[in-house]
């Protein structure tokens, strides 16, 4: 179908351009490690490009890698991982500093990478995947990275999945060892589904936070959306002609760890909608409707957590109540990376019921 077609010729040309940029005298290799963890943030976020040794200002209210992955980056670096954050911007162009009045502002960062390597976090999954591929190719040329563990939060998991397929389609030298998704909308998210009229207000089962978030979603879409909201629906993701099916067997041979939050619960709620983390249901985060042909091997983990630190702030609960900052969730991400080489020998779908 047309909505899934990408130009591999154009992608290959673009990657060639990026290799030329990366191999310039100013970009001599700075690392001998060929394996890296790449963190990919989600919808409507800004995340600066950081390396294992270079990040933004840390402290005085500023976060070293933005409001999604600063805590996890620090945690994984402490575990000896070689960690990069992919550049993500909520508008066209390069990553710009997050204003001081936003949740988790950042400043004094490493020089931003070109827009061609920067995921548009309010746009299309396949287009974001293409830019992520360019970023990974940059890491390959600049740092010699050949083996990658991808960790995607929210829509970052979808950009990661798109990139995995493209890497295989173009026979890239980069190998994805594992994929971890944190609260990713594999079969849609609650506010976009409401906006698309797939569900109505009764789906919230009287949860005030849910009702407020779905009713205000329209204003957010009108203000900044560039196509992302419509993708976060069952109509787009599921069924014979849906995005999941179009991914084919791209994840074959890659262990996938699916993580979700279940902070909001309600008796008698639709199990495909509740519990959820304030944005994505556990059902969608666990890709319950996605077949084994598309995700051949998966394991699942959940906690009573919210989607991100912004929701924690709104609810006046500790920021480590969010799936991006929770110590147990971060430990599970680290475990998934450590066990990537043996995971496929373990039983499928552990914890996924």
PyMOL commands that set and color helices and strands:
alter all, ss='L'
color gray80, all
select helices_A, chain A and resi 2-4+8-22+25-27+66-78+115-117+125-143+155-169+190-195+201-204+208-224+228-231+234-237+243-246+282-285+309-315+319-321+327-338+343-345
alter helices_A, ss='H'
color red, helices_A
select strands_A, chain A and resi 35-40+83-85+88-89+119-120+147-153+175-182+255-261+298-303
alter strands_A, ss='S'
color yellow, strands_A
deselect
rebuild
show_as cartoon
